[in-house]
Amino acid sequence: MGKYFGTEGFRGEANQTLTFEHAIQIGRFLGWYYGARQNKKCKIVIGKDTRRSSYMFEYALCTGLVASGADAYIMHVTTTPSVAYITRVDDFDCGIMISASHNPYYDNGIKLFNGQGEKMPEETILEIEDYIDGKTEVPVAERDAIGRTVDYVSGRNRYIGHLISMSKYGFKDVKVGLDVANGASWQIAKAVFDALGAKTYVINDAPDGYNINTDCGSTHIEHLQKYVVDNGLDVGFAFDGDADRCLAVDEKGNVVTGDHTLYIYGLYMKERGKLLNNKVVTTVMSNFGLYKALDKVGIDYDKTKVGDKYVYENMVQTGNRIGGEQSGHIIFSKYETTGDGILTALKLMEVMLARGKSMSELAAPVVFYPQVLKNVRVKSKPEAQNDPDVQAAVKAVSEALGEDGRILVRESGTEPVIRVMVEAGSDEICEKYVDQVIEVIKSKGHME
């Protein structure tokens, strides 16, 4: 990760950590990098979520892009996966999404995609950061080399058509609840489900610039749980602010996580001979119950670091077709290069209809193990993590748990903390072993 950009782009509080000057600079660099540097006119597509500050960043990015000679195509309010998709299929040089995903409204972010709709390579990100820090210069365009802005709402409509085409079944008479988090999917999701014939019930679809993710969406799924039960719906889907993740709710009001989705659709692929390498891709934070369920049906798995970036990298390298995170970032690499909440919902609907089963029946084999996770503030993450006595304590817990649980100790990527997590048969066992390791960290003087 760089100085400004993390795994999810340049993110922070609007006009504090991430300013409109930063956006202008990013636009200036990208317009030159993909255009004038190669002596050509480049095209860059931009989408945004519903935050009030997204308009400011959209205009700032456009200013920088056209000043460097690029043509900026504006999709307006749309989802992150739609920008990645349109960048790839409409031959844009790169794509930009303005969003802080599931963060509160006062935060925002700038996510960058290369021409293949994949997250921008690290080497390009580092060049952008050098320009922001004044280490390099970029010339301005002049006369007929100055760029322009183009209304590209048609790109969003093409993406809606793409999603509709992904469904093998009509949803006639299926009652579906959607929580669109007052965010980027507030118009798109309903349009897709309506077109496929569902009886669509939508909540939190009145964005005002301040209410994105506020007590709604996938981070507050309890509201959709109640709504599904109270209205007798067959299933519900909750998205986050930029709709790159999806959590589901079954007809009984139970949450269906990303881990459940990996099992449900992974098994569906295996049954049809479509699960290449007989593997799904998980992160180290997937629940132990998922691995037990996959073992029972003979499906293998890879584990990556936390972050859909690492999941996708694994899929590119291995050819694995499905992967994701418990939080609901699911990547179907045959169709898209990033997590797509609406596509995930469509794929879960496909399994329900193909198998003639309710969502609760499909998810039942994944029984989550109790989990306790505690954060320990430390003076030095590497020193605490690599301490021989700490490693011995972790090994002892792992041996004690055997095949009935697991322990994971990892460094936070954003805070000065070590995360100690145990999954086991009961909360009491989890607490016991987490505290056992933390006590060793404390006794060795690593805690602040």
Sequence and secondary structure as in RCSB ss.txt:
>XXXX:A:sequence
MGKYFGTEGFRGEANQTLTFEHAIQIGRFLGWYYGARQNKKCKIVIGKDTRRSSYMFEYALCTGLVASGADAYIM
HVTTTPSVAYITRVDDFDCGIMISASHNPYYDNGIKLFNGQGEKMPEETILEIEDYIDGKTEVPVAERDAIGRTV
DYVSGRNRYIGHLISMSKYGFKDVKVGLDVANGASWQIAKAVFDALGAKTYVINDAPDGYNINTDCGSTHIEHLQ
KYVVDNGLDVGFAFDGDADRCLAVDEKGNVVTGDHTLYIYGLYMKERGKLLNNKVVTTVMSNFGLYKALDKVGID
YDKTKVGDKYVYENMVQTGNRIGGEQSGHIIFSKYETTGDGILTALKLMEVMLARGKSMSELAAPVVFYPQVLKN
VRVKSKPEAQNDPDVQAAVKAVSEALGEDGRILVRESGTEPVIRVMVEAGSDEICEKYVDQVIEVIKSKGHME
>XXXX:A:secstr
  SSEETTEEEEEBTTTB HHHHHHHHHHHHHHHTGGGTS  EEEEEE S HHHHHHHHHHHHHHHHTT EEEEE
EE  HHHHHHHHHHTT SEEEEE  TTS TTEEEEEEE TTSSB  HHHHHHHHHHHTTSS      GGG   EE
E HHHHHHHHHHHHHH SS  TT EEEEE TTSTTTTHHHHHHHHTT EEEEES    SS TTTT GGGGTHHHH
HHHHHTT SEEEEE TTSS EEEE TTS EE HHHHHHHHHHHHHHTT  GGGEEEEETTS HHHHHHHHHTT E
EEEE SSHHHHHHHHHHH   EEE TTS EEETTT SS  HHHHHHHHHHHHHHHT  HHHHHTT     EEEEE
EEBS HHHHHH HHHHHHHHHHHHHHGGG EEEEEE SSSSEEEEEEE SSHHHHHHHHHHHHHHHHHTT B 
